[in-house]
C-alpha cells in the first residue's frame, strides 16, 4: 500500500487566492481526517469524515475553509480566499474502523504571502 | 475541553543517555492514549495505551499509562542521533460516532547529540 497520499507537497500562493489541497486515503480505511500543524498551536483537527460523510467540522476555522469527500478514495480541503495566517502544514490521515492509530500523509506545506 | 500537555517542550541529550518524556491529559471520556514520532514529515505511530500499568515496549522505547493520575511517560534508553525528533502524545476521547478523533499535545522536541 502506498500509504496516505497528499498533493501538492508545497504550495506558495498570494493572499486572496484559492488553494485546494488533495488527499488519497489508504484503501479500506473508513475515516479520513484533516489536520493543521503550526508551531504555535501544534496539530489541530479541522474536520473528519466517516464513510465519506463529514462528521465533525467544528475545527474548521471559518467559512473560508471547506472540505469534501466525493468518494472513498479522494478528499479535498479548500481555502478561499487564503490569508497569510493560513500558512501551516496541512496533514491528511486515515484510519480503519476501530483500528488503532492513524496513518498520516506527508503533508502539504502551505505558504500564503 | 479535552487537553493534552507535554513536557518538557524541548530536550537536548548526548548519545547513550536515557530520556523520559511526559504527557498529562484531561479528557471527558478516555478511550486511549497514543504516542507518535515526527521527524521531518508525517508523524509515525509508536504506541497505543489503553490500560494502566501495562508497559508497551519496542526496542529501546517503552511507554506506560497511569489512568488514575492521567499521565503517560515515554522512555528511550541508550539514545541515538536517529531518535532526534518531535514526540507527540495524543488522547482519543470516546465519541458518539465511535471514531478515532485524536487530541494532540504540542510535542517534545528531542535532540540527541553525538
Boltz contact constraints between the chains, C-beta under 6 A:
constraints:
  - contact:
      token1: [A, 31]
      token2: [B, 99]
      max_distance: 6.0
  - contact:
      token1: [A, 42]
      token2: [B, 104]
      max_distance: 6.0
  - contact:
      token1: [A, 42]
      token2: [B, 106]
      max_distance: 6.0
  - contact:
      token1: [A, 43]
      token2: [B, 104]
      max_distance: 6.0
  - contact:
      token1: [A, 50]
      token2: [B, 99]
      max_distance: 6.0
  - contact:
      token1: [A, 55]
      token2: [B, 97]
      max_distance: 6.0
  - contact:
      token1: [A, 95]
      token2: [B, 100]
      max_distance: 6.0
  - contact:
      token1: [A, 100]
      token2: [B, 48]
      max_distance: 6.0
  - contact:
      token1: [A, 101]
      token2: [B, 34]
      max_distance: 6.0
  - contact:
      token1: [A, 101]
      token2: [B, 45]
      max_distance: 6.0
  - contact:
      token1: [A, 101]
      token2: [B, 48]
      max_distance: 6.0
  - contact:
      token1: [A, 104]
      token2: [B, 42]
      max_distance: 6.0
  - contact:
      token1: [A, 104]
      token2: [B, 43]
      max_distance: 6.0
  - contact:
      token1: [A, 106]
      token2: [B, 41]
      max_distance: 6.0
  - contact:
      token1: [A, 106]
      token2: [B, 42]
      max_distance: 6.0
  - contact:
      token1: [A, 107]
      token2: [B, 42]
      max_distance: 6.0
